[in-house]
Amino acid sequence: MSAIAGGGPASATPGPPVPPGSARPAGISRVIAVVGPPNSGKSTLFNRLTGLRQKVANFPGVTVEQKLGRIRLSDGTAALVVDLPGVYSLSPRSEDEQVTHDVLMGLTSEVPRPDTVLLILDSTNLARHLSLAASVLSLGLPTLVVLNMADELKTRGGDVDVAALAARLGVPVALISAASGEGWEAVLQFLGGSIAVPRPIDLPVISDIPKCHQWAARLGKEAGYSPPAPPLWTRRLDAVFLHPVAGPAIFGLVVVAVFQAIFSAAPPLMDLIDRGVAASGEWLAATLPASLFRDLLVQGVWSGVGSVLVFLPQILLLFLFLGLLEDSGYLARAALIADRTMAKVGLQGKSFIPLLSAYACAVPAVLATRTIENKRDRFATILIAPFMTCSARLPVYTLIIAAFLPERPVLGPLVGTRAAALLGLYALGFLAAVTTARLLKSSVLRSEKTPFLLEMPPYRMPTLRQVGLRLLDRAKVFLGRAGTVILGVSVALWVLAHVPPKAGHAPKIADSLVGTIGRAVAPTIEPLGFNWKIGVGLVTSLAAREVIVGTLGTIYGIEGDADAGGLQAALRRDLTPGGAVALLVFFAFAMQCMSTIAVVRRETGGWRWPALQFAYMGVLAWIGAFVANRVVTALVG
């Protein structure tokens, strides 16, 4: 099979006129659009082309906004590469399809109209993916049709005549593997040279979907396409993982194993970081001369930021397991299993994908709802996404659980009490989400059920490089937040804790502005078992949920309590068991994240829905925490 085959004559009729879009950035000679269906390897090709690190997923709904990168062409000029959301056609039905349509048609002011298109199709699923070619080639733009996953096509016994396909499409066609780099020179040759813009003949009308399937099937047959056989082990695994009984049971076991690993594998690294932070803080205190700067550095920065950095290993472990499950293709099966549960609360399987990404962060989860065509389903998913336990809650959960719950076996040596408690909190958030979804879908957001179509990728072995890059990116995000938001809050708290000065000395923290803020909040939260220090933490955690850990670290660091056994010991002295459980429940329900509120406002087009969402989750959090405090206090006496 040849690596690249040319297209038809140069005198073909040009495509329809296209609006100019936004102005081209300075120094950019060309704009290249990367287009393709979900699971075609589009983002993998984009990563290889631009060198940018970007998440690649095995299910639709991850890439919901265009991604940009720059490359240097062979003639020395620079080009802008646009990675567009995965679509099956250019007839937009969802938000992400609208993004791809508008960019290619030059209707958006954010991105210049593309000069060149790389159309990525999965060569192992060509009969389905070729239907997109009709819409894209109708634009009349210089296009290279890239048949990806050539290695899988060959090893699984499939075949395609690249030259015959190119002759019938009227554009060059390349057979490559974006993951391994096989055939990669064909893409570089196309981008580095000039090519005529022939228009293929007998293209079906873009909006005529049935005619596009028919056309794609005939074209594949004429190009000698023989689909590869499904991998035997994929069929065997699906027989187990998609079983109506065994499938959900296995998924439950996988989730339990992940949480147990977080508590059993992370502590050695957490202890190492904790000792490093403590030792460096002691060294700074002993090395620097007594001054306000030393107190700020040790009590504010080191105690605040350091108390959050301890939880980095647990967060990376969570994303390691999620990445392995995602890259292997298993999470696509989990979405299919979840469709049955989603249907019972009035949602569809596509809602599972944003809700799953909400375990990382609610902001991309809200953006990922753009794949949901039904507006009412989309709004319902947006409103319940913050209930899913994001990674920012993990430091809060593990801090309180480790401080108040001793580790004991629950199911022998496999599952301990701390992992069981963490799993219970995740389940509590999910229960609140599905209950709220049922409430919404039976009232203000009622709509007809829509079918859930999901293309199942084959199981693949996750690559060490991709998983490593994902962990590196998550570490950078976490450390970036620790170095900006948490650092800023810690410094501001330290300053507020030292005013107003009394007789040339800093006041007691309870008499400072920080204490004043805490006392103002205290009457509202005292029924929950919280003191004024927790109140300050709840206020600052609106910037980011995990900021409460840094806030408490700073407050106890200024008081000197954190030195006597650490932050966990200080919390045990200040919180009752009822208050500790109430704090966990509060964070399971409350919408303590201004970034999420901002993106919900943008996606819903106003303040009405985010205001209702914030109020509803806040009231639910207060009531849940109140009940939890009373019940636990009554049980433990």
Buried (B, 14 or more C-beta within 10 A) or exposed (E): BEBBBBBBEEEBEEEEEBEEBBEBEEEBEBBBBBBBBBBBBBBBBBBBBBEBEBBBBBBBBBBBBBBBBBBEBEEEEBBBBBBBBBBBBBBBBBBBBBBBBBBBBBBBEEBBBBBBBBBBBBBBBBBBBBBBBBBBBBBBBBBBBBBBBBBBBBEBEBBBBBBBBBBBBBBBBBBBBBBEEBBBBBBEBBBEEEBBBBBBEEBBEBEEBEBBBEBBBEBBEEBEBBBBEEBEEBEEBBEEBBEEEEBBEBBEEBBBBBBBBBBBEBBEBBEEBBEEBBEEBEEBBEEEEEEEEBBBBBBBBBBBBBBBBBBBBBBBBBBBBBBBBBBBBBBBBBBBBBBEBBEEBBBBBBBBBBBBBBBBBBBBBBBBBBBBBBEBBBBBBBBBBBBBBBBBBBBBBBBBBBBBBEBEEBEEEEBBBBBBBBBBBBEBBBEBBBBBBBBBBEEEBEBEEBEBEBBBBBBBEBBEEBBEBBBEBBBEBBBEBBEEBBBBBBBBBBBBBBEEEEEEEBBEBBBBBBBBBBBEBBEEBBEBBBBBBBBBBBBBBBBBBBBBBBBBBBBBBBBEBBBEEBBBBBBBEBBBBBBBBBBBBBBBBBBBBEBBBEBBBEBBEEEEBBEEBBEBBBEBBBBBBBEBBBEBBEEEE
